[in-house]
């Protein structure tokens, strides 16, 4: 695999990727801030893909020495987690470099969800910039949802008193989707690292909000062991706080009017809606807000038991659905119709899994 970085201007970088059998395609990343046009931001982007297809990489550009060294750790972790599908590979570049000084900024990825609001609020005094990316949880070609999500992120960043770095990229569709590198379990942390290292002219530290608390950690594309291995001599990548689970995070952010006015948790976006209110993530967030006694402008209340009863809960999410039932009981909420609907949804999901219509 050959990766040839190029620049379309100070705020727009790209790379031409030449893969097996001469297949060639272009990946673009642009921002309202200037970007590092070296080969370094493309290391984390290309490495998981090369590990899956088991080919070496040749970069037509300069790779940061620290990034090159740290990437050994990333390869070790991915190969240990998924030994059947990801194999250590090699890479070369025209030159190596390192940075002695680094930018003073501290960035935090900000999708507008529970994890990012939690980090933005609990580390408010430390964070200097928030980072919004269009092209990861929102398709690059979805202008309607992308514009609405960006408007919400801009408003939230303004209310939090932080400048918003806006990034647009085709990285996920070109690499993760095209090569079937699982976004959640493998690739999204590497994709975030691509953006973080590209922003090295402005940020010396970038925080990736945590997906799971310490006691729930498992192999995942963003992980406290994996995220730091994408760091360079110019940018340290940190995994976010591990002290709070989902419902504890929600309980913390319900006190923030900004979070309750702009929260965006949905990735299914059925019918193009900001939050569809019918998927698992929307339901769990609505339940958490109800348990915390909050009200959210972007998620309606109360929860309709009929809607819950009709939900299909994917096998990987059923344990969390049961945990939500435990939360209802432990917090002393008397919602018999809702509990009955949740149990019915679990039973129905098992039936649909093994006896599909």
N, C-alpha and C positions, 0 to 999 in steps of 0.2 A: 504494500500500500504506500503510495506517495502522497504527501501532503504539501501543497505549495501555497503558502500564505500570500495574500496580497492586500492592498489597501485601496479603498475607493475614496479616501479622504480621512481626515483625523477622527471622525466619528463613525466610520464604517469600515469594518474589516471583513475579510472573507478568506476562503481557502478552496483551491481546486483539489479534489480528491480523485486520484486515479487508482482504481482497485483492480481486482483480477480480470483477466481477459480485456484489459484496456478500458473497462467501464469508467467513465469520468462524470463527475457532477460537482456542483459548486454549493458551498454553504456560506451564508451571509449572517453577520451580526452587526447591528447598528445601534446607536445610542444618542442621547442628547448630551453625553459627555465624551471626551476624547478617549480612544482605546489604544491598547498596546498592540502594535501591528507585527510583533515578532511571531515566531512559531510557538512560543510557550503556551498561549491560551489554547492551542489546538492539541496539546499533549493529552490532557484529560479527556478531551472530546473524542480522540481517535483510539486511545489505548484499549478501552473495554471492547470496542468493535474488533480491533486487531486480535485481541485475546480470544474472542469467540471464533473468528474465522481462521485463527492460528497462522497469521502471516506477520512478517516484520514490517516496520514502518520506516520510511525515509522522509525526513522533514527538509524541505528546501528553505531553510532559514535557521535562525538562532534559537537554541533552547537554553533556558536558565539551568545552571548547574545544580542548584538545590532542587528544582522541580524534577530534573532527571534522576537524581539520587532518591528523592522521596517516592518517585513512581514505582521503585522496586517494592516498597511497602504496600502500595496499592495493588500491585500485581500479586503479591503474596497472599493478601487478604482475599481477593476475588477468586484466586485459584484454590484457596483452602475452602472457601464457602461453597463454591460450585465446581468441583474438580472435573466433572464430566463435560462441562461446557466451556470453561474458561482456562486457557493455558498460557503460561508465561511466554512472552515474546521479547524481541529485541527491537531497538530503534536507533537510528543515527540522525545526525544533523550536520549542517555545514560548519556551524560554529557553536561554542558554548559561552555563556556569559553569566555574570552574577551582579546583583545590585547591593551596594554598600549602604545607601540611604533608602528610606521608604517614605511614602506619603503618610501624613498623620491621620487621615480619615479612617473612621470605623463604619463599615457598611453592614446592613442587615437585610437579607432577602425579605420581600414583603409582597405576598400575594393577596393579602386582605383576609386571610383565614385565621383560625384560632391560634395555631402555632406562631405565625408571624406577628399577630397582635400581642401575644403573650411576651415574646422576646422584645418587641418594640416598646412595650410598656415597662417591663421589669428591668430592661437595660437602657432605659430612655436617656439617662444622664451620660452614658458612655457612647451611644450611637450618634454619629454625625450625619449619616445618609441612609435612606431607605432605597431598596432596589426592586423595581417591578419588571418582570420579564413577560413579554407576549411571545408565545411560541412554545411554551412548555405545557401548562395545563389548559391553555387556550390555543387552538390551532392557528397557525400564522395567517391563514386566509379567512378567519372568522372576524371580520372587521366590526360587526355589530357588537358582539360580546366583548371583543378586545377593547373597543372604544369605551364601552360602559364600565368595564373593570378598571381601565386606566383612569377614568374620571373619578371613580370611587377611591382608587389609590392616591390620586392627587389630592383629593379633598381630605382624606385621612392624614396624609403626610403633612399637609398644611396645618391641620388642627393639632398635630403632634409637634409642630415646629421643626420639621426636618425637610431638607430638600429631597426630592424624589429623582433618583436616577432611573431613566426609562430605557429599557432594552427591548429590542425586537430581533428574533433570530429564527432561522430555519433548521437549527441544529438537531432538534428532536426528530423532525420528520425525515431529515436526510440520513441520520445515523441510527438512532434507537428504533424508529419505526421501520425503516427500510431494511435493516439487518436483524430485526426481531430481537434486539437486546432489551430485555424487560425494563420498562421505565422505572417501576417502583423498586424491584428487588436488586437492580444492578445500576441503572444508568443515571438517574436524576441527580445524584450527588456529583458525579463527574460533569454533568451538564451545567450545574450551578457553579462548579469550580472553573469551567471555561469562562463564564461571565465574570466571576470574581477576579481571576487573573488578568482578564482583559481590561479591568478597571484599575490596574496597578498604578497608573499615573495619579490617581486620586485617593485610593484606599490602601492602607497598609495592613488592615485586618478586616475580614469579612465573616459575619456570623451566619451560619445556616441553622435556622430554627429547628429544634428537635421534633421528630415525629413521635417518639416513644420515650417514656420515663425509663430510668435505670433498670427497674425490675422487669420491664417488658422487652428489653433489647433482644434483637434477633438479626440475622443477615438481612441487610436492607441497603439500598443505594446511598443513603445518607446515614452515617453511623459514627459514633465518637472515635472509633478506631480508624475508620476509613477517611473521613473528611480531611483531617490534618495531613494526610499523605499527598494531597493535591496542592499543598502549600509550595511557594517559591521563595526566592531570596527577597522578593518585593512584597509579597502578600502572604499573611498567615490566615489560614482558613480554620475557623473554630466551629465545633458542633455546639448547638445551643444547650440550654439548661435541661438537666435530667431529673429535676426535683418534683415535677408535677405530671400527673396523668391527664387524660382528656377532660374529665369533669372538673378536676381541680383548676385546670387552665381556664375553662369557661367561667368558673366561679370567680376567678381573678379579673377577667376582662369585662364581666357584666357591669362593673362599677365605672367603666369608661364609656362616656357618651359617644366618643369617636368610634369605638369598636362596635357599639350597638347600632350606630347609624350607617356603618359601611361594611359590616361583616360579609365576606364572600367565601363560602365553604364548599360549594357544589362543583364537582368536576364533570357530572353528566350533562348539566345544563339542558335538560329536556325542553323542547320547544323554544330554545334560545333564551331561557330565563336565567336571570342572575343567580338565583337559588331556586332549584326546581321544587323543593319541599317534599319530594316523593322518594328520593334516594336515601340510602343508608346514612351518608354523611349529613345530609340536611336533617334527617330525623334525629340522629344522635345529638346534633348541636342544638336543635329545638328542645330536646329533652333536657339537656344540660342547662340551658337558659331557664327553663321552667323550674328545675330543681334549685337553681341559684336565685330564683325570685326576680329574674330580669325580664326586660322586654326589648325586642330587637326589631328595628325598622325594616330589615331585609328578610326576616323570617317571621311568618305569622304565628299567632297563638289564638286559642288553645290548639292542641294536637287532636286531629280527628281520628278516633279509634278505627273507623271504617277504612280510612286510607292506610293505616298501619296494618290492619288485617290482610290487606291485599298486596303488601310488599313481598317481593321475593328476596330473601336474605341469602347471599352467596355463601357457600360453605366456609370460606376463610373468614367471614364476618360474623358467623353465628355465635362464636364465643363472646365477642364484644356485645352482641345483642343480649346475651344472657347476663353479662356484666351490668348492662343498663338496667335489667330487671332487679339485680341485687342493689344497685344504687337507689332505685325507687324505694325498696324495702328499708335499706339502712338509713335513709334520710327521712323516713317516717311519712312518706307521701301516700295518701289514701286515694288511689286512682284505679279502682277495680276494673273498670271498663278498658282502660288503657293497658293494664297488665294482661287482661284476658286477650286483648287484641294482639299484643306482642307474642304471647305464647302460641296463639293461633297462627301467626305469621311464621314462626319457627316450624311448627308442624307442617304447614302448607308448603314451606320451602323444601323440607325433606321429601314430601310426596312428589313435588314437581321435579326434584332432582332424580329420583329413582323411577318415577312413573310419569314421564313427560306426556303432555297432551298430544 
